[in-house]
Amino acid sequence: MVGPTSGLAYHQLQRGARWAWWRPLVGVLAVVALVFVLQVIVTFGVAAVVVAGGTPIDDALDQLSGVGPVLPSYLAVINLGWAVTIPAVMLVAWLLHRMSPGWLASVVGRIRWGWLAVCFGLALLALLATIVVGTLVPSDTIESSGQLNDFTRQTRDFLLVILLLTPLQAAGEEYAFRGYLTQAVGGVFRNPRVAMVVAVVVPAVLFALAHGVQDPPIFVDRLAFGLVAGTLVILTGGLEAGIAMHVLNNWLAFGAALAYGDMTSALNPTGGTWWSLPVTLTQSLVYLGLAVWVSRRMGVRTVREQGVLEPIRPRV
């Protein structure tokens, strides 16, 4: 197994490993198949926990299929279903491309935890700008009755799932779309500019489509998020900025639904309005500017500057 060679940006790291034109195509298909298998395993695992808690098996299966109001068990399945994409893409990168899993995280071969913490702070600053703009547009971005919901046992369970599993769900989506898929399509093209555009646009479109049937404003909002997150991956050399923004957005959306709305509407938004776009675009673009500026001030590495030696082989 070798590491990426020198001078490669994040989206072309696969070219520094074991490269062949067919490997990205086979890799994407392998990731989809592996994620499907892992999601089935996760579903049965959560179902076993629900049944062990005293729920009849038929009711448990209805809960986990999304029939009726969304319950904490169903949200857990969704979150874990995306979380399993992390080991899935790592395994495919290792077996098919002979890349160490760390190259999916960043151009330094690992998650840069200090930079990730900074990104969470920058995401909070961008959120403040969003609040200011949100007071100026004539539309509520959160479906709610305006009254605080009662805190129940179900609320507690939702809160635990949101706090503990939502970060894994957000990171899983980033590893899948801005991680493996970005490297897979970005490595196909030799021209740096073409590779950069394709590596940002294709994952962003597939990311928006992966959320299922949705109103045009909601689709455009998710597409814009994907474009910004994909741009950040290349300009900062890793997934940390995208993960931080994604986690904070999901915490905010689920938290607001838990406090003032309902989780069913949060997971299946309808009645999207174009007035929501100025709010979300403000957050994304302010965050993009802050993250790029701070990353350059901090000297965050954006390319793989030197090769990595092959692992030492045991003597025979």
Buried (B, 14 or more C-beta within 10 A) or exposed (E): EBBBBEEBBBBBBBBBBEEEEEBBEBBBEBBEEBBEEBBEEBBEEBBEEBBEEEBEEEEBBBBBEBEEEBBBBBBBBBBBBBBBBBBBBBBBBBEBBBBBBBBBBBBBBEBBEEBBEBBBEBBEBBBEBBEEBBEEBEEEBBBBEEEEBEEEEBBEBBBEBBEEBBBBBBBBBBBBBBBBBBBBBBBBBEEEEEBBBBBBBBBBBBBBBBBEEBBEBBBBBBBBBBBBBBBBBBBBBBBBBBBBBBBBBBBBBBBBBBBBBBBBBBBEBEEBBEBBBBBBBBBBBBBBEBBBEBBEEEEBBBBBEEBBEEEEEEEE
